[in-house]
Amino acid sequence: MHVIETRSEKHGKKFDSQQCRQWLAENVDIDFFRTICDPVRSELLIFLASSGELTVGEIAEHFPQNRSVISRHLDQMHRLGAVERRKVGREILYQANSRLIVDKFEEATTHMKAVLKN
């Protein structure tokens, strides 16, 4: 059994690293964070959060990647809820799902605090 060395060791506590990994995997949406931490996706989220609702074409005008690459990134983020989209006529408008993003960070923070305090 591999044990994580922690500051809590002074108080006689030790943690099984595998058990901590498993608990975090079950309680923190790792796929969400991997997705939004991609450099292009994080820039897209920042851009959408500051620009509001835009089409793929309007978004792509501000990035070096072509429109299809931007569209794939937006689709990936939409699948995980980080981006919302709605259809207006023939256009699809995208915006950052700020509430969900904040909720995911708050949830992850709560879980990390629980692990680190034990």
Residue frames relative to the residue before (quaternion, step in Angstrom):
aa qw qx qy qz dx dy dz
M 1.0000 0.0000 0.0000 0.0000 0.00 0.00 0.00
H 0.2659 -0.7561 0.5819 0.1379 3.57 -0.76 1.13
V 0.1743 -0.8097 0.5574 0.0584 3.58 -0.79 0.99
I 0.4022 -0.6912 0.5495 0.2418 3.56 -1.02 0.86
E 0.3249 -0.7203 0.5794 0.1996 3.55 -0.85 0.99
T 0.0374 0.8152 -0.5747 0.0612 3.59 -0.72 1.01
R 0.6541 -0.4823 0.4028 0.4211 3.51 -1.33 0.18
S 0.6059 0.5805 -0.3487 0.4175 3.57 1.14 -0.61
E 0.4721 0.6895 -0.4340 0.3368 3.58 1.25 -0.28
K 0.5668 0.6014 -0.3757 0.4194 3.56 1.13 -0.64
H 0.7266 0.3993 -0.2127 0.5171 3.53 1.18 -0.64
G 0.6288 -0.5895 0.3137 0.3983 3.57 1.26 0.41
K 0.5649 0.5929 -0.3999 0.4116 3.63 1.21 0.23
K 0.0005 0.7611 -0.6486 0.0043 3.55 -1.09 0.81
F 0.2567 -0.7790 0.5597 0.1183 3.56 -1.12 0.72
D 0.4061 -0.6613 0.5774 0.2537 3.52 -1.08 0.79
S 0.4084 -0.7488 0.4626 0.2420 3.61 -0.47 1.18
Q 0.6331 0.5261 -0.3399 0.4548 3.61 0.98 -0.74
Q 0.6465 0.5150 -0.3114 0.4689 3.56 0.99 -0.84
C 0.6449 0.5083 -0.3170 0.4746 3.61 0.99 -0.79
R 0.6354 0.5274 -0.3248 0.4610 3.60 0.95 -0.88
Q 0.6726 0.4985 -0.2952 0.4603 3.55 0.86 -0.97
W 0.6549 0.5151 -0.3146 0.4548 3.58 0.91 -0.89
L 0.6645 0.4934 -0.3029 0.4725 3.59 0.95 -0.87
A 0.6372 0.5306 -0.3259 0.4541 3.58 0.98 -0.83
E 0.6923 0.4691 -0.2677 0.4786 3.57 1.06 -0.73
N 0.7882 0.3627 -0.1605 0.4705 3.59 1.09 -0.62
V 0.7258 0.3270 -0.2191 0.5642 3.60 1.22 -0.26
D 0.4135 -0.7212 0.5060 0.2299 3.57 -0.87 1.01
I 0.1803 -0.8372 0.5114 0.0720 3.56 0.32 1.33
D 0.6290 0.5428 -0.3421 0.4390 3.62 0.97 -0.80
F 0.6142 0.5447 -0.3404 0.4585 3.57 1.02 -0.77
F 0.7158 0.4530 -0.2641 0.4612 3.59 0.78 -1.01
R 0.6056 0.5330 -0.3581 0.4701 3.61 1.05 -0.64
T 0.6638 0.5180 -0.2998 0.4486 3.55 0.97 -0.89
I 0.7596 0.3882 -0.2408 0.4629 3.60 0.68 -0.96
C 0.6328 0.5385 -0.3397 0.4407 3.61 1.21 -0.28
D 0.4158 0.6589 -0.4914 0.3891 3.56 1.27 0.04
P 0.5612 -0.6535 0.3755 0.3421 3.65 -0.78 0.94
V 0.6795 0.4703 -0.3032 0.4745 3.61 0.88 -0.85
R 0.6724 0.5031 -0.3035 0.4501 3.57 0.89 -0.90
S 0.6480 0.5022 -0.3368 0.4631 3.58 0.95 -0.76
E 0.6342 0.5085 -0.3298 0.4800 3.60 1.04 -0.71
L 0.6266 0.5301 -0.3324 0.4647 3.59 1.03 -0.76
L 0.6593 0.5053 -0.3128 0.4605 3.59 0.93 -0.85
I 0.6416 0.5114 -0.3218 0.4725 3.57 0.95 -0.85
F 0.6550 0.5161 -0.3038 0.4608 3.55 0.95 -0.92
L 0.6855 0.4768 -0.2869 0.4695 3.59 0.87 -0.94
A 0.6353 0.5358 -0.3334 0.4452 3.58 0.98 -0.79
S 0.7389 0.3993 -0.2302 0.4915 3.59 1.03 -0.73
S 0.7328 0.4390 -0.2331 0.4646 3.61 1.17 -0.48
G 0.4436 -0.6855 0.4693 0.3362 3.57 1.14 -0.47
E 0.7846 -0.3451 0.2605 0.4443 3.52 -1.30 -0.41
L 0.0819 0.8035 -0.5794 0.1091 3.57 -0.76 1.11
T 0.4926 -0.6148 0.5171 0.3348 3.57 -1.29 0.32
V 0.6734 -0.4691 0.3680 0.4371 3.58 -1.27 0.25
G 0.6499 0.5323 -0.3155 0.4414 3.57 0.93 -0.86
E 0.6640 0.4960 -0.2979 0.4737 3.58 0.94 -0.90
I 0.6458 0.5061 -0.3150 0.4769 3.57 1.04 -0.78
A 0.6751 0.5322 -0.2896 0.4209 3.57 0.86 -1.05
E 0.5675 0.6101 -0.3778 0.4037 3.61 1.15 -0.55
H 0.7340 0.4287 -0.2136 0.4815 3.58 1.18 -0.58
F 0.7057 0.4061 -0.2414 0.5280 3.59 1.32 0.08
P 0.5288 -0.6490 0.4422 0.3218 3.59 -1.10 0.63
Q 0.5874 0.5717 -0.3752 0.4328 3.60 1.16 -0.46
N 0.5163 -0.6434 0.4550 0.3351 3.55 -1.13 0.59
R 0.7391 -0.4608 0.2880 0.3981 3.52 -1.32 0.38
S 0.6664 0.5051 -0.3193 0.4458 3.63 0.93 -0.80
V 0.6223 0.5187 -0.3378 0.4791 3.60 1.07 -0.68
I 0.6391 0.5121 -0.3161 0.4789 3.58 0.95 -0.89
S 0.6481 0.5295 -0.3112 0.4502 3.57 0.94 -0.88
R 0.6516 0.5057 -0.3149 0.4697 3.61 0.96 -0.80
H 0.6437 0.5083 -0.3224 0.4726 3.59 0.98 -0.81
L 0.6598 0.5030 -0.3057 0.4672 3.59 0.92 -0.87
D 0.6371 0.5289 -0.3240 0.4576 3.57 1.01 -0.80
Q 0.6428 0.5170 -0.3160 0.4686 3.59 0.96 -0.86
M 0.6876 0.4674 -0.2875 0.4755 3.58 0.89 -0.88
H 0.6101 0.5438 -0.3468 0.4602 3.58 1.10 -0.64
R 0.6309 0.5455 -0.3337 0.4394 3.61 0.95 -0.85
L 0.7417 0.3781 -0.2139 0.5110 3.60 1.07 -0.70
G 0.5915 -0.6389 0.3323 0.3626 3.58 1.29 0.16
A 0.4938 0.6822 -0.4293 0.3264 3.62 1.22 -0.08
V 0.7593 0.2246 -0.1239 0.5980 3.56 1.24 -0.52
E 0.2337 -0.7409 0.6131 0.1431 3.54 -1.06 0.81
R 0.0518 -0.7890 0.6097 0.0550 3.55 -1.16 0.53
R 0.0278 -0.7749 0.6311 0.0215 3.50 -1.24 0.55
K 0.3930 -0.7203 0.5289 0.2167 3.51 -1.11 0.73
V 0.0249 -0.7577 0.6519 -0.0151 3.52 -0.99 0.98
G 0.7976 -0.0867 0.0067 0.5969 3.55 -0.23 1.28
R 0.7913 -0.2423 0.2089 0.5210 3.56 -0.69 -1.10
E 0.6319 0.5499 -0.3174 0.4445 3.57 1.27 -0.23
I 0.2139 -0.7219 0.6375 0.1636 3.54 -1.25 0.55
L 0.1939 -0.7870 0.5809 0.0750 3.53 -0.77 1.12
Y 0.1887 -0.7834 0.5885 0.0661 3.55 -1.02 0.93
Q 0.0695 0.7686 -0.6358 0.0155 3.54 -1.20 0.60
A 0.5662 -0.5800 0.4580 0.3651 3.55 -1.20 0.53
N 0.3275 -0.7115 0.5869 0.2051 3.56 -1.04 0.81
S 0.1839 -0.8551 0.4775 0.0838 3.53 0.48 1.29
R 0.6501 0.5289 -0.3297 0.4347 3.60 0.89 -0.87
L 0.6776 0.4810 -0.3003 0.4683 3.60 0.87 -0.92
I 0.6362 0.5329 -0.3310 0.4491 3.59 0.95 -0.84
V 0.6608 0.4882 -0.3027 0.4831 3.59 0.89 -0.92
D 0.6456 0.5260 -0.3219 0.4504 3.60 0.93 -0.88
K 0.6495 0.5133 -0.3201 0.4606 3.61 0.95 -0.84
F 0.6654 0.4881 -0.3093 0.4726 3.59 0.95 -0.83
E 0.6508 0.5076 -0.3210 0.4645 3.59 0.95 -0.80
E 0.6462 0.5191 -0.3098 0.4658 3.57 0.97 -0.87
A 0.6662 0.4925 -0.3005 0.4725 3.58 0.92 -0.92
T 0.6293 0.5336 -0.3296 0.4589 3.59 1.01 -0.79
T 0.6427 0.5225 -0.3179 0.4614 3.58 0.93 -0.88
H 0.6897 0.4789 -0.2800 0.4653 3.58 0.89 -0.94
M 0.6510 0.5066 -0.3223 0.4643 3.59 0.99 -0.78
K 0.6240 0.5290 -0.3394 0.4644 3.58 1.02 -0.75
A 0.6375 0.5331 -0.3251 0.4514 3.58 1.00 -0.82
V 0.6705 0.4882 -0.2961 0.4737 3.58 0.94 -0.86
L 0.7247 0.4624 -0.2557 0.4422 3.58 0.84 -0.95
K 0.6513 0.5110 -0.3185 0.4617 3.60 1.16 -0.47
N 0.5942 0.6004 -0.3730 0.3839 3.59 1.09 -0.58
